[in-house]
Amino acid sequence: GNVGVIEEVLMPALLLVSQQRAQNEITDEDALFVLDVMNEIVQQMAPVDESLPLAPVIGLAARTPEDQTALELLRAAVGPRAMTLIPLDLSADEALTEAIEQRPLAVCVGAISSTRNAEVRNYCRRLRSATPETKIIVLRPAAEADVERSSTRMHEAGADVVAGNARDAIEAIERLVSEAPA
């Protein structure tokens, strides 16, 4: 189903785009073309209905198009009733403030690039401080040399779940939404 396509095809392709872009092996234009195609696929998998009420889980990208696309993939899997995304065109502070003001059940921070660890930990600390009851899920599928250390540091910064792949993040979101009071 959709989760398998996301986990086995789309997320690995997204990671490659991010890595190739960071190493200047593809142009920004080429990367944005691939992301546009991926977003079209996501829209076909799960069209977004903007008229839906605010979902219990907020997706917060670490401010790159790849991060936003990763969250679009998760939303396609869990459904727009479970997850709303903060727009990418906001600054990091504006995006974080919007997530905090919505007082969601959970915030899922999408961070594809392996260079965004400090920023993601800062998001976790600020979310934890402002909304201690909100669960924080961090999607960090980037292949890092020291995944365990990175995960430990995310937990220390306030993350409840650090998901190394889309399937684990989807399961964490679905579990939180199913356990939420109606």
C-alpha positions, 0 to 999 in steps of 0.5 A: 500500500501507500506506506510501502511505496513511501518507505521503499521508493519515495523516501529513499528517492527524497534522501538521494535528492537531498544528498545529491543537492548538498554535494552539488551533484544536481542543480537546485532546479533539478532537485525542485523538479524531482520534489514537484513530481513527488508532491504530485504523486503525494497529491494523487495518493492522498488529496489534501482538503484544506477545509478540514478542521485542524488535525491533532498532529502538526508537521514542522519542516526543518525549513527545506523543501526536502523536509516539507516533502518528507512531511507531505509523504507522512501526511499522505500515509496517515491522512489529512485528518491526522496531520496538518503541515506548517507552511514552508514559506514561514521563517523558522521562528514563525513556523515554530510559533505557529506550531506552539500556538496551535497546541497540538497533540503532537508535532512531527519535525521533518529533518532530512538533511544530516546537517540540521541536527542543531536546528532540530534539537533547538526546535525540540527544546523550544517545543518542550519548554512552551508545550510540555504536554505535546508529544514530539516526533522527529523524522531523521531518516538521513544515514548518519555515521552515529545514529545512536548518538544523534538519537540520544541528543534529540531525546535529551532535547525533548523528542519523545520519538526519533524515527529513523524511517517513514514507517516508524514515524507513521506508526508513532503518529497513528498510535498517538492519534488512536490514543487521543481522547475524542 
